Amino acid sequence: MIFDEPTRGIDIASKVEIYQLMNELKKQGIAVLFVSSEMPEILGFSDRIVVMCDGRITGSLLQEEATQEKILELATRFENKFAL
C-alpha cells in the first residue's frame, strides 16, 4: 500500500488514525510504502528508509542505523551537482 504524504496539512487526531491504519497493515504483513518529508514520521514509523535526491536513490538505512543527520546527508548527496 502506498501512502504519499498522508499526514500533510491535517490535524493531530487524523494523523493518529493514519498511523494506526498503517501499523495495522504492517501487522497483517502488508508492505507499506510511506512517502514523507516529515523527519519525525520517517524515523518513528519506518523499518527501512530509502532516500532519494533528484529522482535517484541515494541510499538505504535500517531503522536502527537511521539518524536525521544520515538521512539529510543522503537527501542532499547530489543536490546542486550542476550549480554554477
VMD Tcl script that builds the backbone (N, CA, C; Angstrom):
set m [mol new atoms 252]
animate dup $m
set s [atomselect $m all]
$s set {name element resname resid chain x y z} {
  {N N MET 1 A 0.848 -1.153 0.000}
  {CA C MET 1 A 0.000 0.000 0.000}
  {C C MET 1 A 0.905 1.231 0.000}
  {N N ILE 2 A 0.606 2.187 -0.832}
  {CA C ILE 2 A 1.416 3.399 -0.934}
  {C C ILE 2 A 0.686 4.564 -0.277}
  {N N PHE 3 A 1.389 5.246 0.616}
  {CA C PHE 3 A 0.883 6.454 1.271}
  {C C PHE 3 A 1.836 7.589 0.902}
  {N N ASP 4 A 1.365 8.549 0.130}
  {CA C ASP 4 A 2.200 9.667 -0.310}
  {C C ASP 4 A 1.810 10.917 0.474}
  {N N GLU 5 A 2.665 11.307 1.425}
  {CA C GLU 5 A 2.431 12.463 2.299}
  {C C GLU 5 A 1.023 12.416 2.912}
  {N N PRO 6 A 0.647 11.305 3.548}
  {CA C PRO 6 A -0.732 11.160 4.030}
  {C C PRO 6 A -1.102 12.081 5.189}
  {N N THR 7 A -0.124 12.629 5.880}
  {CA C THR 7 A -0.438 13.448 7.052}
  {C C THR 7 A -0.180 14.930 6.823}
  {N N ARG 8 A 0.165 15.287 5.635}
  {CA C ARG 8 A 0.478 16.693 5.340}
  {C C ARG 8 A -0.790 17.547 5.433}
  {N N GLY 9 A -0.736 18.567 6.282}
  {CA C GLY 9 A -1.823 19.530 6.377}
  {C C GLY 9 A -3.065 19.063 7.101}
  {N N ILE 10 A -2.960 17.998 7.893}
  {CA C ILE 10 A -4.142 17.541 8.629}
  {C C ILE 10 A -3.900 17.645 10.132}
  {N N ASP 11 A -4.995 17.555 10.894}
  {CA C ASP 11 A -4.906 17.714 12.343}
  {C C ASP 11 A -4.294 16.479 13.009}
  {N N ILE 12 A -3.889 16.661 14.253}
  {CA C ILE 12 A -3.197 15.608 15.011}
  {C C ILE 12 A -4.049 14.347 15.139}
  {N N ALA 13 A -5.339 14.495 15.433}
  {CA C ALA 13 A -6.208 13.322 15.602}
  {C C ALA 13 A -6.264 12.493 14.320}
  {N N SER 14 A -6.335 13.156 13.191}
  {CA C SER 14 A -6.363 12.435 11.914}
  {C C SER 14 A -5.029 11.757 11.638}
  {N N LYS 15 A -3.926 12.401 12.023}
  {CA C LYS 15 A -2.607 11.780 11.874}
  {C C LYS 15 A -2.540 10.482 12.660}
  {N N VAL 16 A -3.047 10.510 13.886}
  {CA C VAL 16 A -3.030 9.309 14.730}
  {C C VAL 16 A -3.808 8.184 14.060}
  {N N GLU 17 A -4.958 8.499 13.471}
  {CA C GLU 17 A -5.753 7.483 12.776}
  {C C GLU 17 A -4.977 6.884 11.600}
  {N N ILE 18 A -4.286 7.721 10.870}
  {CA C ILE 18 A -3.496 7.235 9.729}
  {C C ILE 18 A -2.353 6.348 10.210}
  {N N TYR 19 A -1.663 6.762 11.277}
  {CA C TYR 19 A -0.583 5.937 11.837}
  {C C TYR 19 A -1.121 4.579 12.281}
  {N N GLN 20 A -2.296 4.576 12.920}
  {CA C GLN 20 A -2.893 3.316 13.372}
  {C C GLN 20 A -3.219 2.413 12.186}
  {N N LEU 21 A -3.760 2.993 11.124}
  {CA C LEU 21 A -4.074 2.218 9.922}
  {C C LEU 21 A -2.806 1.612 9.322}
  {N N MET 22 A -1.754 2.409 9.205}
  {CA C MET 22 A -0.509 1.898 8.629}
  {C C MET 22 A 0.095 0.806 9.511}
  {N N ASN 23 A 0.049 0.984 10.830}
  {CA C ASN 23 A 0.567 -0.051 11.731}
  {C C ASN 23 A -0.247 -1.330 11.635}
  {N N GLU 24 A -1.555 -1.218 11.476}
  {CA C GLU 24 A -2.392 -2.405 11.327}
  {C C GLU 24 A -2.047 -3.149 10.036}
  {N N LEU 25 A -1.823 -2.421 8.979}
  {CA C LEU 25 A -1.420 -3.053 7.715}
  {C C LEU 25 A -0.087 -3.778 7.881}
  {N N LYS 26 A 0.870 -3.151 8.571}
  {CA C LYS 26 A 2.166 -3.794 8.827}
  {C C LYS 26 A 1.984 -5.092 9.602}
  {N N LYS 27 A 1.128 -5.059 10.623}
  {CA C LYS 27 A 0.883 -6.260 11.440}
  {C C LYS 27 A 0.290 -7.387 10.607}
  {N N GLN 28 A -0.478 -7.025 9.580}
  {CA C GLN 28 A -1.089 -8.023 8.698}
  {C C GLN 28 A -0.111 -8.526 7.633}
  {N N GLY 29 A 1.104 -7.998 7.643}
  {CA C GLY 29 A 2.105 -8.431 6.680}
  {C C GLY 29 A 2.028 -7.718 5.344}
  {N N ILE 30 A 1.277 -6.637 5.300}
  {CA C ILE 30 A 1.143 -5.866 4.066}
  {C C ILE 30 A 2.264 -4.831 4.013}
  {N N ALA 31 A 2.962 -4.782 2.900}
  {CA C ALA 31 A 4.038 -3.803 2.743}
  {C C ALA 31 A 3.443 -2.401 2.670}
  {N N VAL 32 A 4.070 -1.483 3.393}
  {CA C VAL 32 A 3.621 -0.090 3.409}
  {C C VAL 32 A 4.760 0.776 2.888}
  {N N LEU 33 A 4.505 1.465 1.794}
  {CA C LEU 33 A 5.451 2.436 1.255}
  {C C LEU 33 A 4.951 3.806 1.691}
  {N N PHE 34 A 5.729 4.457 2.534}
  {CA C PHE 34 A 5.319 5.697 3.187}
  {C C PHE 34 A 6.234 6.821 2.728}
  {N N VAL 35 A 5.692 7.755 1.952}
  {CA C VAL 35 A 6.460 8.890 1.454}
  {C C VAL 35 A 6.163 10.073 2.361}
  {N N SER 36 A 7.226 10.668 2.915}
  {CA C SER 36 A 7.031 11.796 3.822}
  {C C SER 36 A 8.252 12.700 3.810}
  {N N SER 37 A 8.001 13.977 4.041}
  {CA C SER 37 A 9.096 14.928 4.218}
  {C C SER 37 A 9.226 15.320 5.684}
  {N N GLU 38 A 8.456 14.664 6.550}
  {CA C GLU 38 A 8.477 14.932 7.989}
  {C C GLU 38 A 9.442 13.959 8.670}
  {N N MET 39 A 10.576 14.469 9.118}
  {CA C MET 39 A 11.618 13.622 9.695}
  {C C MET 39 A 11.133 12.785 10.890}
  {N N PRO 40 A 10.379 13.355 11.849}
  {CA C PRO 40 A 9.918 12.526 12.973}
  {C C PRO 40 A 9.054 11.347 12.519}
  {N N GLU 41 A 8.225 11.561 11.494}
  {CA C GLU 41 A 7.412 10.467 10.964}
  {C C GLU 41 A 8.296 9.385 10.361}
  {N N ILE 42 A 9.250 9.799 9.584}
  {CA C ILE 42 A 10.142 8.847 8.919}
  {C C ILE 42 A 10.884 8.001 9.951}
  {N N LEU 43 A 11.474 8.669 10.927}
  {CA C LEU 43 A 12.260 7.952 11.941}
  {C C LEU 43 A 11.383 7.105 12.852}
  {N N GLY 44 A 10.167 7.550 13.126}
  {CA C GLY 44 A 9.298 6.843 14.057}
  {C C GLY 44 A 8.553 5.672 13.468}
  {N N PHE 45 A 8.320 5.682 12.173}
  {CA C PHE 45 A 7.473 4.660 11.572}
  {C C PHE 45 A 8.229 3.609 10.775}
  {N N SER 46 A 9.311 3.969 10.184}
  {CA C SER 46 A 9.944 3.131 9.161}
  {C C SER 46 A 10.794 1.996 9.715}
  {N N ASP 47 A 10.694 0.833 9.074}
  {CA C ASP 47 A 11.612 -0.275 9.334}
  {C C ASP 47 A 12.873 -0.097 8.492}
  {N N ARG 48 A 12.675 0.439 7.295}
  {CA C ARG 48 A 13.772 0.715 6.371}
  {C C ARG 48 A 13.473 2.049 5.701}
  {N N ILE 49 A 14.499 2.846 5.511}
  {CA C ILE 49 A 14.335 4.165 4.918}
  {C C ILE 49 A 15.156 4.215 3.633}
  {N N VAL 50 A 14.490 4.509 2.527}
  {CA C VAL 50 A 15.167 4.685 1.249}
  {C C VAL 50 A 15.087 6.175 0.925}
  {N N VAL 51 A 16.237 6.769 0.680}
  {CA C VAL 51 A 16.317 8.212 0.460}
  {C C VAL 51 A 16.574 8.485 -1.018}
  {N N MET 52 A 15.862 9.495 -1.539}
  {CA C MET 52 A 16.038 9.886 -2.935}
  {C C MET 52 A 16.425 11.352 -3.026}
  {N N CYS 53 A 17.173 11.675 -4.060}
  {CA C CYS 53 A 17.525 13.058 -4.368}
  {C C CYS 53 A 17.529 13.199 -5.884}
  {N N ASP 54 A 16.824 14.183 -6.385}
  {CA C ASP 54 A 16.759 14.422 -7.832}
  {C C ASP 54 A 16.347 13.175 -8.608}
  {N N GLY 55 A 15.377 12.430 -8.066}
  {CA C GLY 55 A 14.848 11.263 -8.757}
  {C C GLY 55 A 15.702 10.016 -8.691}
  {N N ARG 56 A 16.795 10.063 -7.919}
  {CA C ARG 56 A 17.677 8.891 -7.799}
  {C C ARG 56 A 17.749 8.426 -6.354}
  {N N ILE 57 A 17.821 7.130 -6.163}
  {CA C ILE 57 A 18.023 6.585 -4.825}
  {C C ILE 57 A 19.466 6.848 -4.426}
  {N N THR 58 A 19.638 7.515 -3.287}
  {CA C THR 58 A 20.986 7.861 -2.830}
  {C C THR 58 A 21.433 7.007 -1.654}
  {N N GLY 59 A 20.522 6.216 -1.109}
  {CA C GLY 59 A 20.915 5.343 -0.012}
  {C C GLY 59 A 19.728 4.688 0.654}
  {N N SER 60 A 20.035 3.698 1.477}
  {CA C SER 60 A 19.031 2.953 2.222}
  {C C SER 60 A 19.562 2.715 3.627}
  {N N LEU 61 A 18.704 2.915 4.608}
  {CA C LEU 61 A 19.092 2.742 6.010}
  {C C LEU 61 A 18.062 1.881 6.731}
  {N N LEU 62 A 18.525 1.022 7.619}
  {CA C LEU 62 A 17.619 0.316 8.512}
  {C C LEU 62 A 17.273 1.248 9.668}
  {N N GLN 63 A 16.141 1.011 10.302}
  {CA C GLN 63 A 15.676 1.892 11.371}
  {C C GLN 63 A 16.733 2.093 12.450}
  {N N GLU 64 A 17.400 1.008 12.841}
  {CA C GLU 64 A 18.360 1.105 13.943}
  {C C GLU 64 A 19.614 1.909 13.600}
  {N N GLU 65 A 19.895 2.104 12.320}
  {CA C GLU 65 A 21.071 2.888 11.933}
  {C C GLU 65 A 20.711 4.288 11.443}
  {N N ALA 66 A 19.429 4.562 11.303}
  {CA C ALA 66 A 18.985 5.839 10.748}
  {C C ALA 66 A 19.022 6.949 11.793}
  {N N THR 67 A 19.568 8.067 11.379}
  {CA C THR 67 A 19.530 9.292 12.175}
  {C C THR 67 A 19.127 10.421 11.236}
  {N N GLN 68 A 18.695 11.518 11.816}
  {CA C GLN 68 A 18.333 12.661 10.997}
  {C C GLN 68 A 19.523 13.122 10.166}
  {N N GLU 69 A 20.694 13.105 10.762}
  {CA C GLU 69 A 21.893 13.547 10.054}
  {C C GLU 69 A 22.203 12.662 8.847}
  {N N LYS 70 A 22.104 11.335 9.021}
  {CA C LYS 70 A 22.386 10.418 7.911}
  {C C LYS 70 A 21.369 10.583 6.788}
  {N N ILE 71 A 20.108 10.756 7.164}
  {CA C ILE 71 A 19.067 10.930 6.151}
  {C C ILE 71 A 19.295 12.219 5.371}
  {N N LEU 72 A 19.584 13.305 6.077}
  {CA C LEU 72 A 19.825 14.583 5.403}
  {C C LEU 72 A 21.053 14.527 4.504}
  {N N GLU 73 A 22.079 13.817 4.946}
  {CA C GLU 73 A 23.277 13.657 4.113}
  {C C GLU 73 A 22.931 12.954 2.804}
  {N N LEU 74 A 22.142 11.885 2.899}
  {CA C LEU 74 A 21.740 11.158 1.695}
  {C C LEU 74 A 20.796 11.993 0.832}
  {N N ALA 75 A 19.934 12.771 1.466}
  {CA C ALA 75 A 18.949 13.570 0.731}
  {C C ALA 75 A 19.586 14.708 -0.048}
  {N N THR 76 A 20.776 15.108 0.342}
  {CA C THR 76 A 21.433 16.230 -0.338}
  {C C THR 76 A 22.688 15.794 -1.090}
  {N N ARG 77 A 22.865 14.513 -1.230}
  {CA C ARG 77 A 24.088 13.974 -1.838}
  {C C ARG 77 A 24.370 14.537 -3.226}
  {N N PHE 78 A 23.365 14.649 -4.072}
  {CA C PHE 78 A 23.578 15.113 -5.442}
  {C C PHE 78 A 23.010 16.506 -5.669}
  {N N GLU 79 A 22.581 17.157 -4.614}
  {CA C GLU 79 A 22.000 18.490 -4.740}
  {C C GLU 79 A 23.047 19.478 -5.235}
  {N N ASN 80 A 22.623 20.369 -6.063}
  {CA C ASN 80 A 23.499 21.402 -6.625}
  {C C ASN 80 A 24.674 20.823 -7.422}
  {N N LYS 81 A 24.510 19.641 -7.938}
  {CA C LYS 81 A 25.573 18.999 -8.717}
  {C C LYS 81 A 25.971 19.848 -9.923}
  {N N PHE 82 A 24.985 20.533 -10.509}
  {CA C PHE 82 A 25.254 21.311 -11.712}
  {C C PHE 82 A 25.196 22.813 -11.450}
  {N N ALA 83 A 25.281 23.207 -10.191}
  {CA C ALA 83 A 25.225 24.638 -9.864}
  {C C ALA 83 A 26.463 25.350 -10.391}
  {N N LEU 84 A 26.274 26.579 -10.761}
  {CA C LEU 84 A 27.399 27.383 -11.266}
  {C C LEU 84 A 28.107 28.069 -10.135}
}
mol reanalyze $m
mol bondsrecalc $m
mol representation Tube
mol addrep $m
